[in-house]
Amino acid sequence: MSRPLRPPGSRGGDGFASRVAVLIAVLATIGTLFAFLGTSSHNDASLFKTTAAMEKTSAANAWAHYQAKSSRQNLAELAATLPGVDAGRYTQEVERYRVEKDIIRKEAERWEASSRDWNRRSEEALHRQRQWAAASVAQQIAISLAAVTLLARRTWLLTLTGAVATFGITLGLFAFLEGNTTALSPVPLGAALAAALLTEGVRRAGRHLDS
């Protein structure tokens, strides 16, 4: 008995449906993981930004204290020049204020440097959050394509599904490694193209074996 004819680019049988269903489940799991990591990165960015603001406030308070000490030092310098006063006493106060100002200045600079560092970490976390978000969206698109593949039974759609899924996984990998790759960078696009070529080659080989 001859096999029933199938439309070009399509396959039948429960085995095909089962494999696509498993693929959808795997993509859904990966997409959920990416979404969770993206939320975590966003929370980290908010925490880092808040910490940076607190450090900046501490630096501002330290600089205000520094200015107050400068004013007192200037008054002491002025008093030391007045006739009939204990110049030695005010000279000691001038020196004391100078030492205190130097300590306060170093503290203020330390707060400012810490604020800049927290801001940098916040920007990096936001960049990772954008990477995770793009990776998660790519997985959702791949799931939709896989569902269409399952319903239409068009195996050529698997090529597009594999390309989009690989694109998202590559972005997720760079987010995990804290790389600077964006959605328009050559690496994820190249990985998607390579996956498309590989999937298409496997699909054509399968069709050749079935014929």
Residue pairs with C-beta under 8 A, 6 or more apart in sequence:
4 12
6 12
9 154
9 155
9 156
10 152
10 153
10 154
10 155
11 153
11 155
11 210
12 153
16 153
16 155
17 150
20 146
20 149
20 150
20 158
21 150
23 146
23 161
24 143
24 146
24 147
24 150
27 139
27 142
27 143
27 146
27 165
28 139
28 143
30 139
30 165
30 168
30 169
30 172
31 136
31 139
31 140
31 143
31 168
34 132
34 133
34 135
34 136
34 139
34 168
34 172
35 132
35 133
35 136
37 132
37 172
37 175
37 176
38 129
38 132
38 133
38 135
38 136
41 125
41 126
41 128
41 129
41 132
41 175
42 125
42 126
42 129
44 122
44 125
45 122
45 123
45 125
45 126
45 129
46 122
48 118
48 119
48 121
48 122
48 125
49 118
49 119
49 122
51 118
52 115
52 116
52 118
52 119
52 122
53 115
55 111
55 112
55 114
55 115
55 118
56 111
56 112
56 115
58 111
59 108
59 109
59 111
59 112
59 115
62 104
62 107
62 108
62 111
63 108
65 104
66 101
66 104
66 105
66 108
69 97
69 100
69 101
69 104
70 97
70 101
72 93
72 97
73 93
73 94
73 97
73 98
73 101
76 90
76 91
76 93
76 94
76 97
77 90
77 94
79 85
79 90
80 87
80 90
80 91
80 94
81 87
124 178
127 180
128 175
128 178
130 182
131 171
131 172
131 174
131 175
131 181
131 182
132 171
132 172
132 175
134 168
134 171
134 183
135 168
135 169
135 171
135 172
135 175
136 168
137 168
138 164
138 165
138 167
138 168
138 171
139 165
139 168
139 169
141 164
141 168
142 161
142 162
142 164
142 165
142 168
145 157
145 160
145 161
145 164
146 157
146 158
146 161
148 154
148 157
149 155
149 157
149 158
149 161
155 203
155 206
155 207
156 200
156 203
158 199
158 203
159 196
159 199
159 200
159 203
160 196
161 199
162 195
162 196
162 198
162 199
163 192
163 193
163 195
163 196
163 199
164 192
165 195
166 191
166 192
166 194
166 195
167 188
167 189
167 191
167 192
167 195
169 191
170 181
170 187
170 188
170 191
170 192
171 181
171 183
171 188
174 180
174 181
174 187
174 188
181 187
181 188
